[in-house]
Amino acid sequence: MNKISILVADDHKIVRMGLKSLFAAARDLSVVGEADDGVAAVRQAVRLRPDVVVMDLMMPEKDGVAATAEIRARLPDTRIVVLTSYSTSDTIAAALSAGASGAVMKSADDATLLTAVRAAAAGETFISPEVRGLLAVDPPAPTLSPRQLEVLVMLVKGFSNTEIANMLGISRTVAKEHVENLLVKLDAANRTEAAAIALRKHLVKV
């Protein structure tokens, strides 16, 4: 039986040891290498060409999102399962957009992580229940145009539609439309909630 080869990437040695122990106990899995930062994860992946990389999202030198994107670009056949303990929905969504095949919280049980690794190796996508819950409660931030970001900054600063219109040189009607579109994109009930979401998700700097 050909075992699924795994590269473990995490900046905490104790976590790497635990993961390696978990995978070594599974008859169909084999750990072929480890890395303690994102740059090393890319380097080891290119050298070892594992079937699956189990990638911590928050690492030094190069974060898990950037490392995922680079590995997927250089090794299209290598699948990636991101593992995280405190990432936001935006970070997880970015990792999935970068090409990750799975996402699991570090608080998940062993069976969930093993399922994610096997699903990734089979070319499937696996999002753990905890991650799905996070994405449902706090959806990733939408992509906004440069003009929408301009309006959002002004909205966060408390400017009225008339003031936004005057500062941007547009009609009050157009300014109002921009604000209404922002409320829809941010799934906000009002301007105050939109401002709170913008600040929480670091969409603007004020």
Backbone hydrogen bonds, N-H to C=O, Kabsch-Sander energy under -0.5 kcal/mol:
donor,donor_aa,acceptor,acceptor_aa,energy
3,K,1,M,-0.5
4,I,28,D,-3.2
5,S,3,K,-0.6
6,I,30,S,-2.6
7,L,52,V,-2.3
8,V,33,G,-2.3
9,A,7,L,-0.6
9,A,54,V,-2.8
10,D,8,V,-0.5
10,D,35,A,-2.3
13,K,11,D,-0.6
16,R,12,H,-2.1
17,M,13,K,-2.6
18,G,14,I,-1.9
19,L,15,V,-2.6
20,K,16,R,-2.7
21,S,17,M,-2.1
22,L,18,G,-2.2
23,F,19,L,-2.7
24,A,20,K,-2.3
25,A,21,S,-1.2
26,A,23,F,-1.3
27,R,25,A,-0.5
29,L,26,A,-1.4
30,S,4,I,-2.6
32,V,6,I,-2.7
32,V,30,S,-0.6
33,G,6,I,-1.1
35,A,8,V,-2.3
38,G,60,P,-1.8
38,G,62,K,-0.5
41,A,37,D,-2.0
42,V,38,G,-2.0
43,R,39,V,-2.3
44,Q,40,A,-3.0
45,A,41,A,-2.2
46,V,42,V,-2.4
47,R,43,R,-1.8
48,L,44,Q,-3.1
49,R,45,A,-2.8
51,D,5,S,-0.8
52,V,5,S,-2.2
53,V,79,R,-2.6
54,V,7,L,-2.7
54,V,52,V,-0.5
55,M,53,V,-0.8
55,M,81,V,-2.7
56,D,9,A,-2.4
57,L,83,L,-1.3
59,M,57,L,-0.9
62,K,60,P,-2.9
64,G,57,L,-2.9
67,A,63,D,-2.5
68,T,64,G,-2.2
69,A,65,V,-2.3
70,E,66,A,-2.1
71,I,67,A,-2.6
72,R,68,T,-2.5
73,A,69,A,-1.8
74,R,70,E,-2.1
75,L,71,I,-3.2
78,T,75,L,-1.7
79,R,51,D,-2.8
81,V,53,V,-2.8
82,V,80,I,-0.5
82,V,102,G,-2.7
83,L,55,M,-3.3
84,T,104,V,-1.8
92,I,88,T,-2.0
93,A,89,S,-2.7
94,A,90,D,-2.2
95,A,91,T,-2.0
96,L,92,I,-2.2
97,S,93,A,-2.4
98,A,94,A,-1.7
99,G,96,L,-1.0
100,A,95,A,-2.3
101,S,80,I,-2.8
102,G,80,I,-1.3
103,A,126,F,-1.8
104,V,82,V,-2.6
106,K,84,T,-3.0
108,A,105,M,-1.9
112,T,109,D,-0.6
113,L,109,D,-1.5
114,L,110,D,-2.5
115,T,111,A,-2.2
116,A,112,T,-2.1
117,V,113,L,-2.3
118,R,114,L,-2.3
119,A,115,T,-2.5
120,A,116,A,-2.4
121,A,117,V,-2.4
122,A,118,R,-1.3
123,G,120,A,-1.9
124,E,119,A,-3.0
126,F,101,S,-2.1
128,S,103,A,-2.5
128,S,126,F,-0.5
132,R,128,S,-2.6
133,G,129,P,-2.3
134,L,130,E,-2.0
135,L,131,V,-2.6
136,A,132,R,-1.8
137,V,133,G,-2.4
138,D,134,L,-2.7
144,L,142,P,-0.5
149,L,145,S,-2.3
150,E,146,P,-2.0
151,V,147,R,-2.4
152,L,148,Q,-2.4
153,V,149,L,-2.3
154,M,150,E,-1.8
155,L,151,V,-2.5
156,V,152,L,-2.8
157,K,153,V,-1.7
158,G,155,L,-1.4
159,F,154,M,-2.4
164,I,160,S,-2.6
165,A,161,N,-2.6
166,N,162,T,-2.3
167,M,163,E,-2.3
168,L,164,I,-1.9
169,G,165,A,-1.2
170,I,165,A,-2.2
175,A,171,S,-2.3
176,K,172,R,-2.5
177,E,173,T,-2.1
178,H,174,V,-2.3
179,V,175,A,-2.2
180,E,176,K,-2.6
181,N,177,E,-2.5
182,L,178,H,-2.0
183,L,179,V,-2.1
184,V,180,E,-1.7
185,K,181,N,-2.7
186,L,182,L,-2.6
187,D,184,V,-0.9
188,A,183,L,-2.7
194,A,190,N,-2.2
195,A,191,R,-2.5
196,A,192,T,-2.1
197,I,193,E,-2.5
198,A,194,A,-2.4
199,L,195,A,-2.2
200,R,196,A,-2.5
201,K,197,I,-2.4
202,H,199,L,-1.0
203,L,198,A,-2.7
204,V,198,A,-0.8
